[in-house]
Amino acid sequence: MCMDMARAILSRNIAAINEDGSVSPAEGEAVLENESGHAAFALGEFYRATQQEKIDNVDIVKLEAACVNAQMQVANAKESALAYAALGLLSFGPSKDRNRAYALIPEETRKTIDLKLLTRSDYSDFQQAFNIGKSVTRFSLGLSKKDETPALIDRFIERISKNSSGGYCDSCPKTEENPAALGGVFDIYGLLQYVFIRQCLQLHANVHLRERKLPSLRTPADRYLKLIPEIVREDGVGFAYGANIGVYGQMHMISFILQSMRDGWIAAEQMPLYKGILMKLYQYFYETYFNAERGEIVIRDGERDTDPNHSTRMANFDAARYLCQWSRLAKTVGGSLADAKTKLFEKSAYKLLVFDKRGSKEQGLIIYRNPASNLYVQIPIVSNNGRGTCDSLAFPHMPGVFDVPVNKYLPAFIPEFVIDDKTFTPSYYAKNIKPRMGARPGSFVLSFEQPDLITVDEKIVPSVASMRVEWEFSGNKIIGRWTLMPKVRSVLSKMRMVNVTALYHSSLHCGNAFRLGEKNVGCQVLKDDFAGQWQPYVDVSQEADRTRIGKIYYYQEYLRSEPLTLVPGKSLTIEVAYEPDIATIA
């Protein structure tokens, strides 16, 4: 089935690859300069999986050479595009002398390939993984006798512990080269890096290197392997927060699990659990994003949207590549899905994952699930890399229930405070994160502090006020409490929060996906020292505001717009309860 889907997607999109290797955009979209690299990687994976040189009578060897040539001509190309193009080329055969696609590349471009694969900045963020891909290709093709791959992998592993006390990948750490960053972007890119590096090792000409380096990768990767059963919902949704989730969140997780099965990283007694997770992730991916009638992945249309760095062409080429990879991995893993666990969770559970706990900030992820009511939420306390969106705000993320618009900021489900013309949010970082059992039986509480407030663009502003935050979970009910503690006399000009009502795509959705019922999110303000008021619902169904899975229909704002003088020693609290009505689409 995976190869049938891959072939359908490539058949649908291969005509968009021009003779010069550039890629024509889908209707209504602009060209992205890294699309040729993604196309090259997809063609390489298809050839690697099938050993077939044509798709619908189109010579993909010739097309591969054109895509690589086009990508290498792009000035200041993204590292990911260069690495994808390089690995796509390598998929047609190790050694430049036996690689038919390489033979079709102009001599001048071959020199450019050698130069661009050699030129590597020393990254501290997720781009270091792409350096590994460039190194693997340069050595395996025979462009260099020196293999820098082992050193680059060692450096990648060293920086994990350097940037995270919990041993997770920080996609944008605060460094001397990037002093303005808050640091602590713990998101789906952590999984992407492991998936990509392990694929690099599979293509490396030295098979012994793979055997040497896999054990060193396993220790940090194992944290993500243990994270997956904590965050995957019963309906198959994986990562619920951060940028670049949606279809990519599903694909990265599926690849990571299959690679782990192949490499023997999952114990035999855990296999039924991970098989069950794999089936749910794939079903959600297939039913939510794949239009079977047209043979294409849909990430952007009149009812849904996605991150600006992803195009429809790119997503389709990446999906085809992943589907080819899954087909190969499934054959290697073998076995049957008959013993897959069909129901993942029986009891309510609460967990705090600590990503980093050093210096002036702590960051982590709050996970709560109540299977009886189908409530599965993730509250991140992580950086959003200054993107100015809702993706990593510290509210209960649950696509289909607690939804937010893509590529837009608004204070979704949590308050924001405008003080002296600066807009602050109780998100991104914390101190003294403390989980505990609640006063009521079966309830859980997590509290943390912000010694200084942080703006929505992630700038910590000293000496204005501090914040105390508390989240309480009990059954189907979530209560958030935010206490503002002024340090100096100042003026709060506005306090607001926004509730969002959205629905899944009308035709592309998973039948058992969790969605909002008639009673919506069941929001109730229990206490408000700011004296805000609910505003009328705003119909945005004709606007461009969309989620990664569907369309937004209404916003409702809770607002205090009158100036309020803040006095040191006088704290103000707002307490909000959510009891969402959760149904399924089917």
C-alpha angles and dihedrals in degrees: 000000000000093000092046089055092045091051091048092050094047092046089053096048106030092086088063089066106092125215091259091054096253118131124233112223126242117260112291095013133103127234117270113206094221096058095095090060092052091048091050092052091049093051090048093052091048091052091046092052097044108017085223118140099198138058113190089343091306114132103235093186090062090042091051091054090049093050093049090047091051094048093050090055092060111105114228091003119186115267089235092057093050092047093046092050090047095051090044089056092046090054089070090065143311116263121039090242093064099035110103094194092052090051090060095053115101116255093242091054091050088060089049091051091053092048097045094046090049094047106084131163116212101248126194093191135064092295090078087079090061090053086061091054092051092049093049092052096046093051097039094050089052096247089128135025091207116080112208093176097099093052092047092051091048090051091049091054094045092054093052091067091038092057100034130039087198094055099247129134114263105207093200113018125184106257140158087264092049106031095154093064119101089214128216106094097164104172146120090305088077089067092042092058093055093045091051097045093049090050089051090054091051089057096043114117091225106071091185091063089060091054091049098048103039093074092053090050093048098071097059093033090054089070090064091044089057091043094058097070089049097056107031111102126222089253092054105260112142123182109022101183140048134047125303097027122126110078092359091053089057095044097048092050094048091051092046092053094046092048089050091051091050093048094048095245094134117074117234093246090054096050096090089055095049092043089055091049090048092053093049093047091050095046091052091047093049099045097038103043110018119084100203094189093058098029096233144111113249115209100146130034139114091302105039141028139192144199116308093237090064124073130191091249092050093049091050094049090046092049091050089050093050093046090054089049092049091051092054094044093048090054090050094047093045121172129103136286091220091104095047114133108249098192114044102188137035105167139041114265139182129196140174116207112197111212097175135359110175140116118339098349144045125200134186148128128268113210123190130170134178107184093188090067098026091243112154116164137171120198110192124203095191140113119272091207090249092288095143095228137115094250098107104022112135099254129114102282113206116148110223092027111036098030133173135188120262118245095008137097124223130143095260114194093335130074127256123203125213109204123171091345094307120114114220130193130191091234145092102046142024146181128217097015105192127182119196143158115272127240092251119071112267094011126127130203133195124186134182140166137226106208088197128021121255126214125232088256089056103255115143109222114201128214099018103094143310130235134220117198129190129183120193124191126194124158108308093343129098122186124192122195123189121185119190114205113191119216097188136020108274142142126259104207097182143008120186146151131189130218116207128211115197140156136210121262109288095237107012107066140112112258095228096040116136114246140167117281128212094283092059118207093333094231120186128173105222098180134005124177088176092064097224125174134218112249124212118277113269116218108222097163090117094046128090094253108123139152127227090262106032152333133310115228108173143019123195119191127206104205147180108184100165116099115259124195113228116212126195111252094026111100124197125206135195118191121191130183126204123195103169123202101230122193135160126247096235 
